[in-house]
Amino acid sequence: MTTDNETKTKTTEKTEKTEEVKQKVRIKIRAYDNKIIDKATKTIIDTAERNGAKVVGPVPLPTEKSKFSVGRSTFVHKTSSEQYEMRTHKRLIDIVNPNAKAIDSLMNLNLPSGVDIEIKMS
């Protein structure tokens, strides 16, 4: 059984942790090629750290696999088919308490083609 003092200290610890994190930028990166996505994440992390922001990540998210079966022929050999697979690699980066200079440099970043970036500020 917890006393009132213990519960008060637990709630104050939680509020102190939430007060520390005032602003957070979450960057979600997607690409079909794993080498390109690694280059893009390295570029983003280097830019954020150069401007004095704290970076959490990159967190590799599960790879999404899309499989397709295409028939080889329409008439004689219609039971045979070729199978293709498309993989979408994903990474997640959190930037905690960024300053205005870091956000501005992240918006003007030049990344390789084939990389999709989704930026959310909270």
ABEGO torsion letter per residue (X at the ends): XBBAAAAAAAAAAAAAAAAABABBBBBBBBBABAAAAAAAAAAAAAAAAAAGBBBBOBBBBBBBBBBBBBBABAAAAAABBBBBBBBBBBBBBBBBGBBAAAAAAAAABBBBBGBBBBBBBX
